[in-house]
Amino acid sequence: MKIEGKAKAVAIYVGESDRWKGQPLYVAIVEEARRLGMAGASVFRGMMGFGANSRIHTASILRLSEDLPVSIHIVDVEERIKPFLRVLDDMVSEGLVVTCDVTVERYVHSGGPAQGGGKP
């Protein structure tokens, strides 16, 4: 798969303890993105944040939180992002979903197993 040029980026901000059908929401989102053939997804765990309720969530040793902020980032062509947004509408009952136009300078995937380093 090769993507270059205009694309869409999606960022989903949820809590680490948010669930979807018995599993962590961020896991369900990544698995659904993979099932739908998206180019890729990355999950990032935040150290601190707050949402609509203004309650601070932090990884501080003095305030151990089990609901740290989590963000999931996906970049793909608009034709795959648009239907995925409808899926997210069902999955994300509390959180934030944003999109923006991006330019992909280089994304190349051979379709084989992922390996580190350059070409042999």
Secondary structure, DSSP 8 states (H G I E B T S, - for coil): -EEEEEEEEEEEEEETT-EETTEEHHHHHHHHHHHTT-S-EEEEE-SEE--TT---EE--TTS--S--EEEEEEEE-HHHHHHHHHHHHHH-SSSEEEEEEEEEEEEE--SS---SSS--
